[in-house]
């Protein structure tokens, strides 16, 4: 039982510290932090898969599955946010009007 209490204590402390750290970050920095932490989420996913592979009881399998599922959501969410962030900086092909042809009739903007 002591091992369970120890693991529960570490989990609660990690959740509290993580919440406190993230809540102090300005909202404008959330996207760059999310894109920068994709590698960390990948490591968490690998760790969850390794631990789930060694699960012996049904409770461990269920907790392992939840850990893998949440870590996968973190990784996919991080890449989606990064893609959306990078999309803001890409030039849109229709953003600039085509130059008028020389020698042809003037376009509607010249009238």
C-alpha positions in Angstrom: 0.0 0.0 0.0 2.9 2.3 0.6 3.9 2.2 -3.1 0.4 3.3 -4.1 0.4 6.2 -1.7 3.8 7.2 -3.0 2.7 7.1 -6.7 -0.5 8.9 -5.9 1.5 11.6 -4.1 3.8 12.1 -7.0 0.9 12.2 -9.4 -1.0 14.8 -7.4 2.2 17.0 -7.0 3.0 16.7 -10.7 -0.6 17.7 -11.6 -0.5 20.7 -9.2 2.9 21.9 -10.4 2.0 21.5 -14.1 -1.3 23.4 -13.6 0.5 26.2 -11.7 3.2 26.5 -14.4 0.8 26.6 -17.3 -1.6 28.9 -15.7 1.1 31.6 -15.3 2.0 31.6 -19.0 0.4 34.4 -21.0 -2.1 33.1 -23.6 0.0 34.5 -26.5 2.8 32.1 -25.6 0.7 28.9 -25.4 1.0 28.1 -29.1 4.9 28.3 -29.3 5.2 26.4 -26.1 2.9 23.7 -27.4 4.8 23.3 -30.6 8.1 23.2 -28.7 7.0 20.5 -26.4 5.9 18.0 -29.0 9.1 16.0 -28.4 8.4 15.8 -24.7 4.9 14.5 -25.4 6.4 11.9 -27.7 8.6 10.7 -24.9 5.6 10.5 -22.6 3.8 8.4 -25.2 6.7 6.0 -25.5 6.9 5.7 -21.7 3.2 5.0 -21.4 3.5 2.3 -24.1 6.4 0.7 -22.2 4.6 0.7 -18.9 1.3 -0.6 -20.5 3.3 -3.4 -22.0 4.4 -4.5 -18.5 0.9 -4.3 -17.0 -0.2 -7.4 -15.2 -3.6 -6.7 -13.7 -6.8 -5.2 -15.2 -6.5 -1.9 -13.3 -3.0 -1.5 -14.6 -4.1 -2.2 -18.2 -7.0 0.3 -17.9 -4.7 3.0 -16.4 -2.1 2.2 -19.1 -4.7 2.6 -21.8 -5.8 5.9 -20.4 -2.2 7.1 -20.3 -1.5 6.1 -23.9 -4.8 7.7 -25.0 -4.1 11.0 -23.3 -0.5 11.1 -24.4 -1.6 10.4 -28.0 -4.1 13.3 -27.7 -1.3 15.5 -26.5 1.0 14.6 -29.4 -1.7 15.0 -32.1 -3.0 18.2 -30.5 0.5 19.7 -30.4 1.0 19.0 -34.1 -2.4 20.4 -35.0 -1.7 23.6 -33.1 1.7 23.8 -34.7 0.3 23.4 -38.2 -2.4 26.0 -37.5 0.3 28.4 -36.2 2.5 27.9 -39.2 -0.5 28.3 -41.6 -0.8 31.9 -40.4 2.7 32.7 -41.7 2.3 31.1 -45.2 1.6 33.4 -48.1 -1.8 32.9 -49.6 -1.7 32.4 -53.4 -4.8 34.6 -54.0 -3.7 37.3 -51.6 -2.0 39.5 -54.3 -3.9 40.5 -57.4 -2.4 39.6 -60.7 -0.7 42.5 -62.5 -2.6 43.8 -65.5 -1.5 42.8 -68.9 0.4 45.5 -70.9 -1.3 46.8 -74.0 -4.7 45.3 -73.2 -7.8 47.0 -72.2 -7.8 48.5 -68.8 -9.2 46.5 -66.0 -12.3 47.4 -63.9 -10.1 49.1 -61.3 -8.8 51.7 -63.9 -12.3 52.9 -64.8 
